[in-house]
Amino acid sequence: MFIIFAQNKGLMNQKKENWGSRVGLILAMAGSAVGIGNFLRFPIQAIQNGGGAFIIPYIVSFVLLGLPLVMVEWSTGKFGGLHGHHSPPMIMQRLDHRKIWRYTGSLGLFSSLIISSYYCYIESWILSYAIHSVIGSFRGMTETEISAFFDTYLNLKESTFGIPYDTLLCFIFCLWLNIFIISKGINKGIERVAKICMPMLLFFGLFLVVKAYSLKAGDNGAICDGTTAIDFLWTPDFNSLSNPKIWLAAAGQVFFTLSLGMGAIQTYASYLKRDEDIALSSMTSAFTNEFTEIILGSAIIIPIAVGYLGIDKVVELAQTGGFGLGFRTMPYLFGQWGDFLSAMAGLAFFGLLFFAAITSSLSTTQPFVAFLSNSYNWSQKSTSYTLGAIILIIALPCIFFFEKGVFDQYDFWGGTVALFLFATIEAIAFSWVMGIEKGWRLINYHADMQIPKFFKYVLKYVTPTMLITIFLAALFKPKNDDWSLISLKGWPLDDSAIIAELTHQGISADDPNIAYIDGARIGMAILLVLVCVLIWHASYTREQRILKERREGKL
């Protein structure tokens, strides 16, 4: 077997972390993938792309794109971890040894920082809405008033709790919570939280599914049964299979939902033990995510919304995106159930989103934590709180200039383009640079189940081709409209012309927000350069440490 342990005793003096159990590992991996996209983005994508017409391309894309990339990231992560590397830059270099490959990993670290900054901000919205649901802030409000409430919440000059800058304070709390958990390490922090959050997420989800499908026409103003949505969502239209837009949307959703291309799965997998099975664990975590998305994600907001508003109205509302339906409409619909049940439903819905968000945000921070800890031999706590300060600095422009389009720019460049490009590089490096034969042996090493050989050829030919095709299709599409199919794009937060224009990347020279938009782009470009410089410095420091230990006879 070509896998060997690193023999560098000096480097191996660092405390080696591992997952405490396979269950904890699978729950953490699934938690990384299970996020707000499962419950807000997937049902909206299904509605926007013809309901049942979306399911067949989605399943095909999951098999040909999602599963192969999951295997790539698990196997390359484990391979790097066995050689003492736990972050994307050095994991990528282990695939080929040429130094240029470490800098491709900069895209993983860059995405990790950018996504962590705005995802934690979204997390704070969800937590606030869960609290407001419990204390009855939405009680008696009309749909228009609840929609306006969201605008008020995003405006830092106004307060929804009666506390100045409550939006900012809630963000800081969520950031601290993430960093505190990360500081406890893989086993005592992330794994323990995953074991709590994932079962709670499923519990809240099942409660809402039962309520959604037990909804009957005439109950509290419902105009049709909740089950009416089933026919729409699960009746396929085979004529739509020739529509490339639906295939692109399906592939984008698969890519988005599995948290690919940001180094999170790689980093988690790098803490696997030598004889840990990749095949069974990776498949289990991937299918756990798909169960959550297809079974729970499609069975909450759509059936409830259809029950009260009808299919035509829901199709219309779907054009406002998942955030619009989730934050502007669902609290109003829950309000039809009476004070107690509406409070419980709001807690369950936003609690579900919060647990999904926190397990995902923990995974996005880990690549950079592992990089600093592994490269400079810092303690987990020092590394975590340093990262917290960095994320705070990056997030502040997103928070203070949200309405100027900074949030949108972060998502487009850091949360879409960079991670999609990195995933494409990973797939090519795995199959064509390191070699599919080595990669295939690594995937099946000590496996309790053997992956069908069919995937060997998918990994080498089909997956890279799909990634390149999607990337080029989105890149050369006028105004980059189709990037919305693989990101948070298409989730407009209000109806203003500015946000709609920014969502479609149709920014004109006379746009009043162009200075903020350009500032966000320049800031991200500088951040990417700084990440590359940091990778160079970390590598240089590591090499000097090795030379010193050799001279002192420690190796």
C-alpha positions as CSV (number, residue, x, y, z in Angstrom):
1,M,0.0,0.0,0.0
2,F,1.3,3.4,-1.0
3,I,0.1,5.1,2.2
4,I,2.8,5.6,4.8
5,F,3.1,7.5,8.0
6,A,5.2,10.6,8.3
7,Q,8.4,9.8,10.1
8,N,9.3,13.3,11.1
9,K,9.5,13.0,14.8
10,G,9.7,16.7,15.5
11,L,6.6,17.5,13.5
12,M,4.8,14.5,15.0
13,N,5.4,16.0,18.5
14,Q,2.2,18.0,17.9
15,K,-0.7,16.4,19.6
16,K,-2.5,14.2,17.0
17,E,-6.3,14.7,17.2
18,N,-8.7,12.0,16.0
19,W,-12.4,11.5,15.9
20,G,-13.7,9.7,19.0
21,S,-16.2,7.4,17.2
22,R,-17.5,6.6,13.7
23,V,-20.9,7.9,14.7
24,G,-19.4,11.2,15.8
25,L,-17.4,11.5,12.6
26,I,-20.5,10.7,10.4
27,L,-22.7,13.2,12.3
28,A,-20.0,15.9,12.0
29,M,-19.5,15.3,8.3
30,A,-23.3,15.2,7.7
31,G,-23.6,18.3,9.8
32,S,-21.0,20.1,7.6
33,A,-23.2,19.4,4.6
34,V,-26.6,19.8,6.2
35,G,-27.2,23.5,6.3
36,I,-29.8,26.2,5.6
37,G,-29.6,25.2,1.9
38,N,-31.3,21.9,2.7
39,F,-34.4,23.6,4.1
40,L,-34.5,26.9,2.2
41,R,-32.7,26.5,-1.0
42,F,-33.6,22.9,-2.1
43,P,-37.4,23.3,-2.0
44,I,-37.1,26.7,-3.8
45,Q,-34.9,25.2,-6.5
46,A,-37.5,22.4,-6.9
47,I,-40.4,24.9,-7.2
48,Q,-38.5,27.2,-9.6
49,N,-37.5,24.3,-11.9
50,G,-40.9,22.6,-12.2
51,G,-41.3,20.5,-9.1
52,G,-41.0,16.9,-10.1
53,A,-39.1,17.9,-13.2
54,F,-36.2,18.8,-10.9
55,I,-35.8,15.5,-9.1
56,I,-34.5,13.2,-11.9
57,P,-31.6,15.6,-12.9
58,Y,-30.9,16.1,-9.2
59,I,-30.5,12.4,-8.5
60,V,-28.4,11.9,-11.6
61,S,-26.1,14.8,-10.6
62,F,-25.8,13.5,-7.1
63,V,-24.5,10.2,-8.5
64,L,-22.2,11.6,-11.1
65,L,-21.0,14.8,-9.4
66,G,-21.8,14.7,-5.7
67,L,-20.7,11.2,-4.6
68,P,-17.4,11.3,-6.6
69,L,-16.4,14.7,-5.2
70,V,-17.3,13.5,-1.7
71,M,-15.0,10.5,-2.2
72,V,-12.2,12.8,-3.6
73,E,-12.3,15.1,-0.6
74,W,-12.5,12.3,2.0
75,S,-9.6,10.3,0.4
76,T,-7.3,13.3,-0.2
77,G,-8.0,14.6,3.3
78,K,-7.1,11.3,4.9
79,F,-4.0,11.0,2.7
80,G,-2.8,14.4,3.8
81,G,-3.6,13.7,7.5
82,L,-1.5,10.5,7.5
83,H,1.4,12.7,6.5
84,G,0.8,15.2,9.2
85,H,-1.2,17.8,7.1
86,H,-4.7,19.0,8.0
87,S,-5.3,22.0,5.8
88,P,-6.0,22.3,2.0
89,P,-2.7,23.9,0.9
90,M,-0.4,21.1,2.2
91,I,-3.0,18.3,1.5
92,M,-3.0,19.4,-2.2
93,Q,0.8,19.5,-2.3
94,R,0.9,15.9,-1.0
95,L,-0.9,14.8,-4.2
96,D,2.0,15.8,-6.4
97,H,4.9,17.3,-4.3
98,R,5.3,20.3,-6.7
99,K,5.0,23.5,-4.6
100,I,2.6,25.1,-7.0
101,W,-0.1,22.8,-5.7
102,R,0.0,24.2,-2.2
103,Y,-1.2,27.6,-3.6
104,T,-4.3,26.0,-5.2
105,G,-5.2,25.3,-1.6
106,S,-5.4,29.0,-1.0
107,L,-8.8,28.9,-2.6
108,G,-10.0,26.6,0.1
109,L,-8.7,28.9,2.9
110,F,-10.0,32.0,1.2
111,S,-13.5,30.5,0.8
112,S,-13.3,29.3,4.4
113,L,-12.8,32.8,5.7
114,I,-15.3,34.6,3.4
115,I,-18.1,32.0,3.9
116,S,-17.5,31.9,7.7
117,S,-18.0,35.7,7.9
118,Y,-21.3,35.9,6.1
119,Y,-22.7,32.5,7.2
120,C,-22.3,33.4,10.8
121,Y,-24.2,36.6,10.1
122,I,-27.1,34.6,8.6
123,E,-26.8,32.3,11.7
124,S,-27.5,35.4,13.9
125,W,-30.7,36.2,11.9
126,I,-31.9,32.7,12.5
127,L,-31.2,32.8,16.3
128,S,-33.0,36.2,16.6
129,Y,-36.0,34.9,14.8
130,A,-36.2,31.8,17.0
131,I,-36.2,34.1,20.1
132,H,-38.8,36.4,18.5
133,S,-41.0,33.4,17.8
134,V,-40.9,32.2,21.4
135,I,-41.5,35.6,23.0
136,G,-44.4,36.3,20.5
137,S,-43.0,39.2,18.6
138,F,-44.9,38.1,15.4
139,R,-48.2,37.7,17.2
140,G,-51.0,39.5,15.5
141,M,-48.8,40.8,12.7
142,T,-50.0,40.8,9.1
143,E,-47.9,39.3,6.3
144,T,-46.8,42.7,5.2
145,E,-45.8,43.7,8.7
146,I,-43.7,40.6,9.2
147,S,-42.0,41.2,5.8
148,A,-41.2,44.7,7.0
149,F,-39.9,43.3,10.3
150,F,-37.0,41.6,8.4
151,D,-36.0,44.9,6.8
152,T,-36.0,46.5,10.3
153,Y,-33.8,43.7,11.6
154,L,-31.2,44.2,8.9
155,N,-31.1,47.9,9.6
156,L,-28.5,48.5,12.3
157,K,-30.0,51.9,13.1
158,E,-33.2,50.2,14.3
159,S,-33.8,47.6,17.0
160,T,-36.2,44.7,17.3
161,F,-35.2,43.8,20.9
162,G,-35.1,47.3,22.3
163,I,-31.3,47.1,22.6
164,P,-29.0,49.3,20.5
165,Y,-27.2,47.4,17.7
166,D,-28.9,44.2,18.7
167,T,-28.3,42.8,15.2
168,L,-24.5,43.3,15.6
169,L,-24.6,41.9,19.2
170,C,-26.4,38.8,18.1
171,F,-23.7,38.3,15.4
172,I,-20.9,38.7,17.9
173,F,-22.6,36.1,20.2
174,C,-22.9,33.6,17.3
175,L,-19.3,34.2,16.3
176,W,-18.1,33.7,19.9
177,L,-20.2,30.5,20.1
178,N,-18.5,29.1,17.0
179,I,-15.0,30.0,18.1
180,F,-15.6,28.6,21.6
181,I,-16.7,25.2,20.2
182,I,-13.8,25.2,17.7
183,S,-11.3,25.9,20.6
184,K,-12.3,22.7,22.3
185,G,-10.9,20.7,19.3
186,I,-12.2,18.0,17.1
187,N,-13.3,15.4,19.7
188,K,-14.4,17.5,22.6
189,G,-15.8,20.4,20.5
190,I,-17.1,19.7,17.0
191,E,-17.9,16.0,17.6
192,R,-19.9,16.6,20.8
193,V,-21.9,19.5,19.2
194,A,-22.7,17.3,16.2
195,K,-24.0,14.6,18.4
196,I,-26.4,17.1,20.0
197,C,-27.3,19.3,17.1
198,M,-28.0,16.6,14.4
199,P,-30.6,14.6,16.5
200,M,-32.2,17.9,17.6
201,L,-32.4,19.0,14.0
202,L,-34.1,15.7,13.0
203,F,-36.5,16.0,15.9
204,F,-37.6,19.5,15.0
205,G,-37.7,18.5,11.3
206,L,-40.0,15.6,11.9
207,F,-42.3,17.6,14.1
208,L,-42.8,20.2,11.3
209,V,-43.2,17.5,8.7
210,V,-46.0,15.9,10.7
211,K,-47.7,19.3,11.1
212,A,-47.2,20.1,7.4
213,Y,-48.8,16.9,6.1
214,S,-51.6,16.8,8.6
215,L,-52.7,20.2,7.5
216,K,-56.3,20.0,6.1
217,A,-58.3,22.4,4.0
218,G,-60.4,24.6,6.3
219,D,-58.0,24.2,9.3
220,N,-57.2,27.7,10.6
221,G,-57.8,29.3,7.2
222,A,-56.0,26.6,5.1
223,I,-57.3,26.5,1.5
224,C,-56.1,23.0,0.7
225,D,-54.4,20.0,2.2
226,G,-50.7,20.1,3.0
227,T,-50.4,16.9,0.9
228,T,-51.3,18.8,-2.2
229,A,-47.7,19.8,-2.5
230,I,-46.7,16.1,-2.8
231,D,-48.1,15.7,-6.3
232,F,-46.4,18.9,-7.5
233,L,-43.0,18.0,-6.0
234,W,-42.9,14.4,-7.0
235,T,-44.6,14.1,-10.3
236,P,-41.8,14.2,-12.9
237,D,-42.1,15.9,-16.3
238,F,-39.9,13.8,-18.6
239,N,-40.1,16.5,-21.3
240,S,-38.1,18.8,-19.1
241,L,-35.1,16.5,-19.2
242,S,-33.9,18.2,-22.4
243,N,-33.8,21.6,-20.7
244,P,-30.1,22.4,-19.8
245,K,-31.2,25.0,-17.3
246,I,-32.7,22.4,-15.1
247,W,-29.7,20.2,-15.3
248,L,-27.5,23.1,-14.4
249,A,-29.7,24.0,-11.5
250,A,-29.7,20.4,-10.2
251,A,-25.9,20.0,-10.5
252,G,-25.5,23.3,-8.7
253,Q,-27.8,22.3,-5.9
254,V,-25.9,19.0,-5.4
255,F,-22.6,20.9,-5.3
256,F,-24.0,23.5,-2.9
257,T,-25.7,21.1,-0.5
258,L,-22.7,18.8,0.1
259,S,-20.3,21.7,1.1
260,L,-17.8,20.8,-1.6
261,G,-14.8,22.9,-2.6
262,M,-14.1,24.8,0.6
263,G,-11.7,22.3,2.2
264,A,-14.1,21.5,5.1
265,I,-14.5,17.8,4.2
266,Q,-10.8,17.5,3.5
267,T,-9.9,18.9,6.9
268,Y,-12.3,16.7,8.8
269,A,-11.1,13.6,6.9
270,S,-7.5,14.5,7.7
271,Y,-8.2,13.5,11.3
272,L,-9.1,9.9,10.4
273,K,-7.1,7.1,11.7
274,R,-4.9,5.0,9.3
275,D,-7.3,2.1,9.1
276,E,-10.5,4.1,9.1
277,D,-12.9,3.2,6.4
278,I,-13.5,5.9,3.8
279,A,-16.0,4.2,1.6
280,L,-18.7,3.4,4.1
281,S,-18.3,6.6,6.1
282,S,-18.3,8.9,3.1
283,M,-21.4,7.2,1.6
284,T,-23.2,7.3,5.0
285,S,-22.6,11.0,5.5
286,A,-23.6,11.9,1.9
287,F,-26.8,9.9,2.1
288,T,-27.6,11.4,5.5
289,N,-27.4,14.8,3.9
290,E,-29.6,13.6,1.0
291,F,-32.3,12.2,3.4
292,T,-32.3,15.5,5.3
293,E,-32.7,17.5,2.1
294,I,-35.1,15.4,0.0
295,I,-37.3,14.0,2.8
296,L,-37.3,16.8,5.3
297,G,-36.2,19.8,3.2
298,S,-39.1,19.3,0.7
299,A,-41.7,18.5,3.4
300,I,-41.7,21.6,5.5
301,I,-42.0,25.1,4.0
302,I,-43.6,24.0,0.7
303,P,-46.5,21.9,2.0
304,I,-47.3,24.5,4.7
305,A,-47.1,27.4,2.2
306,V,-49.2,25.5,-0.4
307,G,-51.8,24.6,2.3
308,Y,-52.4,28.3,3.1
309,L,-51.6,30.0,-0.1
310,G,-52.1,27.5,-2.9
311,I,-49.6,26.3,-5.6
312,D,-49.8,29.3,-7.9
313,K,-49.1,31.7,-5.1
314,V,-46.2,29.6,-3.8
315,V,-44.7,29.4,-7.3
316,E,-44.9,33.2,-7.4
317,L,-43.3,33.6,-3.9
318,A,-40.5,31.1,-4.8
319,Q,-39.2,33.8,-7.2
320,T,-38.2,35.8,-4.1
321,G,-36.0,33.0,-3.0
322,G,-35.6,30.9,0.1
323,F,-34.8,33.8,2.5
324,G,-37.9,35.6,1.3
325,L,-40.2,32.6,1.9
326,G,-38.4,31.6,5.1
327,F,-38.1,34.9,6.9
328,R,-40.9,37.0,5.4
329,T,-43.7,34.4,5.0
330,M,-43.3,31.4,7.4
331,P,-43.7,33.4,10.7
332,Y,-47.0,34.7,9.3
333,L,-48.2,31.2,8.3
334,F,-47.2,29.7,11.7
335,G,-49.3,32.5,13.3
336,Q,-52.4,30.9,11.9
337,W,-52.0,28.0,14.3
338,G,-52.7,29.9,17.5
339,D,-50.4,31.5,20.0
340,F,-48.9,28.4,21.6
341,L,-48.5,26.3,18.5
342,S,-47.2,29.2,16.5
343,A,-44.5,29.8,19.1
344,M,-43.6,26.1,19.1
345,A,-43.5,25.9,15.3
346,G,-41.4,29.1,15.0
347,L,-39.0,27.6,17.6
348,A,-38.9,24.3,15.7
349,F,-38.4,25.9,12.3
350,F,-35.7,28.5,13.2
351,G,-34.2,26.1,15.8
352,L,-33.8,23.5,13.0
353,L,-32.2,26.2,10.8
354,F,-29.9,27.2,13.6
355,F,-28.7,23.7,14.4
356,A,-28.1,23.2,10.7
357,A,-26.3,26.5,10.4
358,I,-24.0,26.0,13.4
359,T,-22.8,22.5,12.3
360,S,-22.0,23.9,8.8
361,S,-20.3,27.1,10.1
362,L,-18.1,25.0,12.4
363,S,-16.8,23.1,9.4
364,T,-16.1,26.2,7.4
365,T,-13.9,27.6,10.1
366,Q,-11.9,24.4,10.6
367,P,-9.6,24.5,7.5
368,F,-8.0,27.8,8.6
369,V,-7.8,26.7,12.2
370,A,-6.0,23.6,11.1
371,F,-3.7,25.6,8.8
372,L,-2.5,27.9,11.6
373,S,-2.3,25.2,14.2
374,N,-0.5,22.7,11.9
375,S,1.9,25.3,10.4
376,Y,2.9,27.3,13.4
377,N,2.3,24.7,16.2
378,W,-0.1,27.0,17.9
379,S,-2.5,25.7,20.5
380,Q,-6.1,25.1,19.5
381,K,-7.4,27.9,21.7
382,S,-4.9,30.5,20.5
383,T,-5.6,29.6,16.9
384,S,-9.4,29.7,17.3
385,Y,-9.5,33.1,18.9
386,T,-7.1,34.5,16.4
387,L,-9.4,33.2,13.7
388,G,-12.4,34.8,15.5
389,A,-10.7,38.2,15.3
390,I,-10.0,37.7,11.6
391,I,-13.5,36.7,10.8
392,L,-14.9,39.7,12.7
393,I,-12.8,42.1,10.7
394,I,-13.9,40.5,7.4
395,A,-17.6,40.4,8.5
396,L,-17.9,44.0,9.5
397,P,-18.2,45.4,6.0
398,C,-20.8,42.7,5.2
399,I,-22.8,43.8,8.2
400,F,-22.5,47.6,8.0
401,F,-22.8,47.8,4.2
402,F,-25.2,44.9,3.7
403,E,-27.7,47.0,1.7
404,K,-24.8,48.2,-0.5
405,G,-24.2,44.8,-2.0
406,V,-21.2,43.6,0.0
407,F,-23.0,40.5,1.3
408,D,-23.8,39.6,-2.3
409,Q,-20.2,40.1,-3.4
410,Y,-18.9,37.9,-0.6
411,D,-21.3,35.1,-1.6
412,F,-20.5,35.4,-5.3
413,W,-16.7,35.4,-5.2
414,G,-15.9,33.7,-2.0
415,G,-18.9,31.4,-1.6
416,T,-19.4,30.4,-5.3
417,V,-16.6,31.1,-7.8
418,A,-13.7,30.2,-5.5
419,L,-15.1,27.0,-4.1
420,F,-16.4,25.8,-7.5
421,L,-12.9,26.4,-9.0
422,F,-11.2,24.7,-6.1
423,A,-13.5,21.6,-6.5
424,T,-12.6,21.4,-10.2
425,I,-8.9,21.5,-9.4
426,E,-9.3,18.8,-6.7
427,A,-11.1,16.5,-9.2
428,I,-8.4,17.0,-11.8
429,A,-5.5,16.6,-9.3
430,F,-7.0,13.4,-7.9
431,S,-7.7,11.6,-11.1
432,W,-5.1,13.0,-13.5
433,V,-2.2,14.3,-11.4
434,M,-1.9,11.9,-8.5
435,G,-3.5,9.2,-10.7
436,I,-6.8,7.4,-10.6
437,E,-5.1,4.1,-9.7
438,K,-3.6,5.4,-6.5
439,G,-6.8,7.3,-5.7
440,W,-9.0,4.3,-6.2
441,R,-6.8,2.2,-3.9
442,L,-7.0,5.0,-1.3
443,I,-10.8,5.1,-1.4
444,N,-11.1,1.4,-0.9
445,Y,-8.3,0.9,1.6
446,H,-9.6,-1.1,4.6
447,A,-13.2,-0.5,3.4
448,D,-16.1,-2.4,4.9
449,M,-17.8,-2.0,1.5
450,Q,-16.2,-1.8,-1.9
451,I,-17.2,1.1,-4.1
452,P,-18.6,-0.1,-7.5
453,K,-15.9,0.1,-10.2
454,F,-18.3,2.2,-12.2
455,F,-17.3,5.2,-10.1
456,K,-13.6,4.8,-11.0
457,Y,-14.4,5.9,-14.5
458,V,-16.9,8.5,-13.4
459,L,-14.1,10.0,-11.2
460,K,-11.7,10.1,-14.1
461,Y,-13.8,11.3,-16.9
462,V,-17.4,12.3,-16.0
463,T,-17.0,14.4,-12.9
464,P,-14.1,16.6,-14.2
465,T,-16.0,17.1,-17.5
466,M,-19.3,18.1,-15.6
467,L,-17.4,20.5,-13.4
468,I,-15.6,22.2,-16.3
469,T,-18.9,22.3,-18.4
470,I,-20.8,23.9,-15.5
471,F,-18.0,26.4,-14.8
472,L,-17.8,27.5,-18.4
473,A,-21.6,27.7,-18.9
474,A,-21.8,30.0,-15.8
475,L,-18.7,32.0,-16.8
476,F,-19.8,32.9,-20.3
477,K,-23.5,33.3,-19.6
478,P,-24.5,37.0,-20.0
479,K,-24.5,38.8,-16.7
480,N,-23.4,35.5,-15.0
481,D,-27.1,34.7,-14.4
482,D,-26.4,31.0,-14.0
483,W,-24.1,31.4,-11.1
484,S,-27.3,31.9,-9.2
485,L,-27.9,28.2,-9.7
486,I,-24.9,27.1,-7.5
487,S,-24.9,29.8,-4.8
488,L,-27.1,31.8,-2.5
489,K,-27.9,33.8,-5.5
490,G,-31.6,33.8,-6.4
491,W,-32.3,34.3,-2.7
492,P,-33.1,38.1,-2.9
493,L,-33.8,39.6,0.6
494,D,-36.0,42.4,-0.6
495,D,-37.7,43.7,-3.7
496,S,-35.5,46.7,-4.3
497,A,-34.1,47.2,-7.8
498,I,-30.6,47.5,-6.4
499,I,-30.6,44.1,-4.8
500,A,-32.3,42.5,-7.8
501,E,-29.6,44.0,-10.1
502,L,-26.8,42.9,-7.8
503,T,-28.3,39.4,-7.6
504,H,-27.9,39.1,-11.3
505,Q,-24.4,40.7,-11.3
506,G,-25.7,43.3,-13.8
507,I,-23.8,46.2,-12.2
508,S,-23.6,49.4,-14.2
509,A,-21.1,52.1,-14.0
510,D,-23.6,54.6,-12.6
511,D,-24.8,52.2,-9.8
512,P,-24.9,54.2,-6.6
513,N,-23.3,51.3,-4.7
514,I,-20.4,50.8,-7.2
515,A,-17.8,52.1,-4.7
516,Y,-18.9,49.6,-2.0
517,I,-19.0,46.8,-4.6
518,D,-15.5,47.6,-5.9
519,G,-14.3,48.0,-2.3
520,A,-15.5,44.5,-1.5
521,R,-13.9,43.0,-4.6
522,I,-10.6,44.8,-3.9
523,G,-10.7,43.7,-0.3
524,M,-11.3,40.0,-1.2
525,A,-8.4,40.2,-3.8
526,I,-6.1,41.5,-1.1
527,L,-7.3,38.8,1.3
528,L,-6.5,36.1,-1.3
529,V,-3.0,37.5,-1.9
530,L,-2.4,37.6,1.9
531,V,-3.5,34.0,2.2
532,C,-1.0,33.0,-0.5
533,V,1.7,35.0,1.4
534,L,0.8,33.2,4.6
535,I,1.0,29.8,2.9
536,W,4.5,30.7,1.6
537,H,5.6,31.9,5.1
538,A,4.1,28.9,6.8
539,S,5.9,26.5,4.4
540,Y,9.2,28.4,4.8
541,T,8.8,28.3,8.6
542,R,8.1,24.6,8.6
543,E,11.1,23.8,6.3
544,Q,13.4,25.8,8.6
545,R,12.0,24.0,11.6
546,I,12.8,20.6,10.0
547,L,16.3,21.7,9.1
548,K,16.9,22.9,12.7
549,E,15.7,19.6,14.2
550,R,17.9,17.7,11.8
551,R,20.9,19.7,12.9
552,E,20.0,19.0,16.5
553,G,19.6,15.3,15.8
554,K,15.9,15.2,16.7
555,L,14.9,13.6,13.4
